[in-house]
Amino acid sequence: MSHEPGRSCPISYRYEPRTLARAPDLHAETLLIAGGIYGNRHALVALHALAAEEPGGATVVCNGDFHWFDIDAAAFAEVNQLALAHPALRGNVETEIALPEDDAGCGCAYPGWVGDAEVARSNAILRQLAGIARGDDAATADLARLPMNLVAEVGGERVGIVHGDASSLSGWDCSQEVLRDAPERTARQIDEAGVRVLATSHTCLPVLAGFSLPLGRAVLANNGAAGMPNFAGTQFGIVTRVSVRPARERLYGTTAEGLFVDALALRYDQDAWLQAFERWWPQGSAAHLSYHRRIVAGPDYLPAQAMRA
């Protein structure tokens, strides 16, 4: 295993899929699962509003990487407060802020298809963010206490909530690339975890895939990023909704044993968010080089590529 910062996967990040085959940590009729908020406080505000619009309300879960671009002390504190107002788990960003590993870098465990320059920039972003976080002992202590995964019960079915995949906090077996080339890896993890739905984030691009397993139909739902655009020509994030009730408005979705599993648009204040990002990360900075184009115009990815259920 590589020990190159940004590509390595620390042993402390790992767990067995069967650890998700446990009693639920929470119960809900509707879950809104948002990973990859990336320091966008406006996305968190929009997420709260989206939950309030759900008939009967909704349980929000922030499944990691709610920090990233927020290299401002006040913004960091506000993002922490808004995210931890709900059940949450830590992504690699929160882990490397609060429980850093010597050789993990940003903790992303980037696979080979990600270029070295992007890996180096991510390590630089994490170093800058960690410097801000070190000034907020209470926040980092809160982050250190967060779990690596959660299990929810929705309509009598089990929903596993992770950041990366069912065996690692920063795993890539739920990425659209693996689901394209080796979907059996993802199916095996879901089967071992014994969940009807596995909800994840981390890999930055969304994908929704269905599987026929011994337990019946199961679904992998990767929301990509809640705090950045996920499709070409768009300026909104994506949230995974799992519910006993159909969504009133969705981008795409599927069902599994009575559960509705959908991708929802998270429409935050784009102008305010872009102004904050450009103030913190001016032209030539690591985050500007890696992410500015995506924040403005979205990645080269389409909804048809994400919907594989």
C-alpha positions as CSV (number, residue, x, y, z in Angstrom):
1,M,0.0,0.0,0.0
2,S,1.3,3.5,-0.9
3,H,2.2,5.8,1.9
4,E,2.3,8.9,-0.3
5,P,0.5,11.7,1.5
6,G,-3.0,12.1,-0.1
7,R,-3.0,8.6,-1.6
8,S,-2.5,6.4,1.5
9,C,-5.3,5.0,3.5
10,P,-4.4,4.8,7.2
11,I,-5.3,1.6,9.1
12,S,-7.4,3.7,11.5
13,Y,-9.7,4.6,8.6
14,R,-10.7,1.0,8.1
15,Y,-13.6,-1.1,9.3
16,E,-15.3,-4.2,8.2
17,P,-18.6,-4.0,6.2
18,R,-20.2,-6.3,8.8
19,T,-19.8,-3.5,11.4
20,L,-22.8,-1.9,9.7
21,A,-24.9,-5.0,10.4
22,R,-25.8,-3.7,13.9
23,A,-28.7,-2.2,15.7
24,P,-29.7,1.2,14.2
25,D,-28.2,4.4,15.6
26,L,-31.2,6.4,14.6
27,H,-34.8,6.1,13.3
28,A,-36.5,8.3,10.7
29,E,-39.3,8.3,8.1
30,T,-37.2,10.6,5.9
31,L,-33.5,11.0,5.8
32,L,-31.6,13.8,4.0
33,I,-28.0,12.8,3.7
34,A,-25.5,15.5,2.7
35,G,-21.8,14.8,2.2
36,G,-19.2,17.1,0.6
37,I,-20.5,20.5,1.9
38,Y,-16.9,21.6,1.7
39,G,-17.2,24.7,4.0
40,N,-20.2,26.1,2.1
41,R,-22.3,27.6,4.9
42,H,-24.9,28.6,2.4
43,A,-25.4,25.0,1.4
44,L,-26.0,24.2,5.1
45,V,-28.6,26.9,5.4
46,A,-30.3,25.6,2.3
47,L,-30.2,22.1,3.7
48,H,-32.0,23.2,6.9
49,A,-34.7,24.8,4.7
50,L,-35.1,21.7,2.6
51,A,-35.6,19.6,5.6
52,A,-38.2,22.0,6.9
53,E,-40.2,21.6,3.7
54,E,-40.6,17.8,4.1
55,P,-44.1,16.7,5.2
56,G,-43.6,15.5,8.8
57,G,-40.0,16.8,8.8
58,A,-36.8,15.0,8.0
59,T,-33.7,13.9,9.8
60,V,-30.6,15.4,8.3
61,V,-27.3,13.6,8.4
62,C,-24.0,15.3,7.4
63,N,-21.8,12.4,6.3
64,G,-18.4,14.0,6.2
65,D,-16.3,16.7,4.6
66,F,-18.5,19.5,5.7
67,H,-15.2,21.5,6.1
68,W,-12.7,22.1,3.3
69,F,-12.7,25.6,1.8
70,D,-13.6,27.5,5.0
71,I,-10.2,28.8,5.9
72,D,-11.7,31.7,7.9
73,A,-12.1,31.3,11.7
74,A,-15.6,32.7,11.9
75,A,-16.8,30.7,8.9
76,F,-15.1,27.5,10.2
77,A,-16.9,27.9,13.5
78,E,-20.3,28.5,11.8
79,V,-20.0,25.6,9.5
80,N,-19.1,23.4,12.5
81,Q,-22.1,24.6,14.4
82,L,-24.6,24.2,11.5
83,A,-23.3,20.7,10.6
84,L,-23.2,19.3,14.1
85,A,-26.8,20.5,14.8
86,H,-27.7,17.1,13.2
87,P,-26.4,13.6,13.4
88,A,-23.0,13.6,11.6
89,L,-20.0,11.5,10.9
90,R,-16.5,12.5,10.1
91,G,-15.0,12.4,6.6
92,N,-11.3,12.4,5.9
93,V,-11.2,16.2,6.2
94,E,-12.6,16.2,9.7
95,T,-10.4,13.3,10.7
96,E,-7.2,14.9,9.5
97,I,-8.1,18.1,11.3
98,A,-8.9,16.4,14.6
99,L,-7.0,13.1,14.5
100,P,-4.2,13.6,12.0
101,E,-2.1,10.7,10.7
102,D,1.6,11.3,9.9
103,D,1.5,10.2,6.3
104,A,-2.2,10.7,5.3
105,G,-1.9,14.2,3.9
106,C,-5.5,15.2,3.1
107,G,-6.7,11.7,3.9
108,C,-8.4,11.4,0.5
109,A,-6.7,8.1,-0.4
110,Y,-6.8,9.2,-4.1
111,P,-6.7,6.4,-6.6
112,G,-4.3,6.3,-9.6
113,W,-6.7,8.0,-12.0
114,V,-6.3,11.3,-10.0
115,G,-3.3,13.3,-11.1
116,D,-0.3,14.1,-8.8
117,A,-0.9,17.8,-9.1
118,E,-4.4,17.6,-7.8
119,V,-3.3,15.4,-4.9
120,A,-0.6,17.9,-4.0
121,R,-3.1,20.8,-4.1
122,S,-5.5,18.8,-1.8
123,N,-2.7,18.3,0.7
124,A,-2.0,22.0,0.6
125,I,-5.7,22.9,1.2
126,L,-5.8,20.6,4.2
127,R,-2.7,22.1,5.7
128,Q,-4.2,25.6,5.5
129,L,-7.5,24.5,6.9
130,A,-5.8,22.6,9.8
131,G,-4.0,25.8,10.7
132,I,-7.4,27.5,11.1
133,A,-8.9,24.6,13.0
134,R,-6.0,24.6,15.5
135,G,-7.3,27.8,16.9
136,D,-10.7,26.3,17.8
137,D,-10.0,23.5,20.4
138,A,-13.7,23.0,21.2
139,A,-14.6,22.4,17.5
140,T,-11.8,20.0,16.9
141,A,-12.7,18.1,20.0
142,D,-16.3,17.8,18.7
143,L,-15.0,16.5,15.4
144,A,-12.7,13.9,17.1
145,R,-15.8,12.4,18.8
146,L,-17.7,11.9,15.6
147,P,-18.2,8.3,14.3
148,M,-16.9,7.0,11.0
149,N,-20.4,5.5,10.1
150,L,-24.0,5.4,11.2
151,V,-26.9,3.0,10.7
152,A,-30.4,4.3,10.3
153,E,-33.8,2.5,10.2
154,V,-36.3,3.9,7.7
155,G,-39.6,2.1,7.2
156,G,-38.3,-1.0,8.7
157,E,-35.2,-1.1,6.4
158,R,-31.6,-0.5,7.3
159,V,-29.7,2.3,5.8
160,G,-25.9,2.4,6.1
161,I,-24.4,5.9,6.1
162,V,-20.7,6.1,5.4
163,H,-18.3,8.7,4.0
164,G,-16.2,6.6,1.6
165,D,-17.4,3.0,1.3
166,A,-18.4,0.1,3.5
167,S,-14.8,-0.8,4.5
168,S,-13.0,2.5,4.7
169,L,-13.7,6.1,5.7
170,S,-11.9,7.2,2.5
171,G,-12.6,4.2,0.3
172,W,-13.4,4.6,-3.4
173,D,-15.5,1.5,-4.0
174,C,-18.6,3.6,-4.3
175,S,-17.2,5.9,-6.9
176,Q,-18.7,6.2,-10.3
177,E,-15.5,4.9,-11.8
178,V,-15.6,1.6,-9.8
179,L,-19.3,1.2,-10.4
180,R,-18.6,1.5,-14.1
181,D,-15.6,-0.9,-14.2
182,A,-16.1,-3.3,-11.3
183,P,-19.6,-3.0,-9.7
184,E,-19.2,-6.4,-8.1
185,R,-16.9,-4.8,-5.5
186,T,-19.6,-2.4,-4.4
187,A,-22.3,-5.1,-4.5
188,R,-20.1,-7.4,-2.3
189,Q,-19.7,-4.6,0.3
190,I,-23.4,-3.9,0.5
191,D,-24.2,-7.6,0.8
192,E,-21.7,-8.0,3.7
193,A,-23.1,-4.9,5.4
194,G,-26.6,-6.2,5.2
195,V,-28.2,-2.9,4.4
196,R,-31.0,-2.0,2.0
197,V,-29.4,1.3,1.1
198,L,-25.7,2.4,1.4
199,A,-25.5,6.2,1.4
200,T,-22.0,7.7,0.7
201,S,-20.1,10.7,-0.6
202,H,-16.3,11.3,-0.7
203,T,-15.7,10.7,-4.4
204,C,-17.1,14.1,-5.5
205,L,-19.3,12.8,-8.3
206,P,-22.8,11.4,-7.7
207,V,-24.0,8.0,-8.7
208,L,-27.2,6.0,-8.0
209,A,-27.0,2.2,-8.6
210,G,-29.2,-0.8,-7.9
211,F,-28.2,-4.4,-7.2
212,S,-29.9,-7.7,-6.9
213,L,-28.5,-9.3,-3.8
214,P,-29.5,-12.3,-1.6
215,L,-31.4,-9.9,0.7
216,G,-33.3,-8.6,-2.4
217,R,-33.0,-5.3,-4.2
218,A,-30.4,-2.9,-2.7
219,V,-29.3,0.6,-3.7
220,L,-26.0,2.5,-3.5
221,A,-26.6,6.3,-3.3
222,N,-23.5,8.6,-3.6
223,N,-24.6,12.2,-3.4
224,G,-21.3,13.5,-4.9
225,A,-21.1,17.0,-3.3
226,A,-23.8,19.0,-1.5
227,G,-21.7,22.2,-1.5
228,M,-20.6,22.2,-5.2
229,P,-22.2,21.6,-8.6
230,N,-22.2,18.0,-9.7
231,F,-23.2,18.4,-13.4
232,A,-22.1,20.5,-16.3
233,G,-23.8,23.9,-16.5
234,T,-25.4,23.7,-13.1
235,Q,-24.8,25.6,-9.8
236,F,-26.4,23.5,-7.1
237,G,-25.4,20.6,-4.9
238,I,-27.0,17.2,-4.4
239,V,-28.5,15.6,-1.4
240,T,-29.6,12.0,-1.0
241,R,-33.1,11.5,0.2
242,V,-34.3,8.1,1.6
243,S,-37.9,8.0,2.7
244,V,-41.1,6.0,3.1
245,R,-42.8,8.7,1.0
246,P,-42.1,9.7,-2.6
247,A,-40.2,13.0,-3.2
248,R,-42.2,16.0,-4.5
249,E,-39.4,17.0,-6.7
250,R,-36.3,15.1,-7.6
251,L,-33.5,15.0,-10.1
252,Y,-33.5,11.2,-10.4
253,G,-34.3,8.2,-8.2
254,T,-35.3,4.6,-7.6
255,T,-37.0,2.4,-5.1
256,A,-36.0,-0.6,-2.9
257,E,-38.4,-2.7,-0.8
258,G,-40.8,0.2,-0.1
259,L,-38.1,2.9,0.2
260,F,-37.8,5.9,-2.1
261,V,-34.2,6.7,-2.8
262,D,-33.7,10.0,-4.7
263,A,-31.2,12.7,-5.6
264,L,-32.5,16.2,-4.7
265,A,-31.1,19.5,-5.9
266,L,-29.7,21.7,-3.1
267,R,-30.0,25.2,-4.3
268,Y,-27.8,27.5,-2.2
269,D,-26.9,31.2,-2.6
270,Q,-24.4,30.8,-5.4
271,D,-23.4,34.4,-5.6
272,A,-22.6,34.7,-1.9
273,W,-20.8,31.4,-1.9
274,L,-18.6,32.3,-4.9
275,Q,-17.7,35.6,-3.3
276,A,-16.6,33.9,-0.1
277,F,-14.6,31.2,-2.0
278,E,-12.8,33.8,-4.2
279,R,-11.9,35.9,-1.1
280,W,-10.4,32.9,0.7
281,W,-8.9,31.2,-2.3
282,P,-7.7,33.9,-4.9
283,Q,-6.5,33.1,-8.4
284,G,-3.4,30.9,-8.3
285,S,-4.2,29.3,-4.9
286,A,-4.5,25.5,-4.5
287,A,-8.3,25.5,-4.2
288,H,-8.8,28.0,-7.0
289,L,-6.8,25.9,-9.4
290,S,-8.6,22.7,-8.4
291,Y,-12.2,23.8,-7.9
292,H,-13.0,27.3,-9.2
293,R,-14.1,26.2,-12.6
294,R,-16.3,23.5,-11.1
295,I,-17.9,25.9,-8.7
296,V,-18.7,28.3,-11.5
297,A,-19.9,25.9,-14.2
298,G,-19.9,22.4,-12.9
299,P,-17.8,19.3,-13.9
300,D,-17.9,17.5,-17.2
301,Y,-20.5,15.0,-15.9
302,L,-24.2,14.6,-16.7
303,P,-27.3,13.3,-14.8
304,A,-27.6,10.4,-17.2
305,Q,-24.2,9.2,-16.1
306,A,-25.2,9.3,-12.5
307,M,-28.4,7.4,-12.8
308,R,-27.5,3.7,-13.0
309,A,-30.3,2.1,-11.0
